[in-house]
């Protein structure tokens, strides 16, 4: 593996990881806030029983589906194509 493929692989991992973590945290926070507002349950229970499961599920979904969308939009280059330098 040359350094261009390594660069593309590391960039892909960081972009997808940060995007998935941020998106999952945002959706889980919205779900936890809405559920807490509706039910009036305490903050600790909501974080444990609503935020954490929603975060894990959405993180898995985003990790699975974000790469496809990022490749379509041109945000990421395929590491098999040796990064953004090969045209």
Buried (B, 14 or more C-beta within 10 A) or exposed (E): EEEBBEBBBEBBEEBBBEBBBEBBBEBBBEBBEEBBEEEEEEEEEBBEEBBEEBBEEBBEBBBEEBBEEBEEEEBBBBBEEBBBEEE
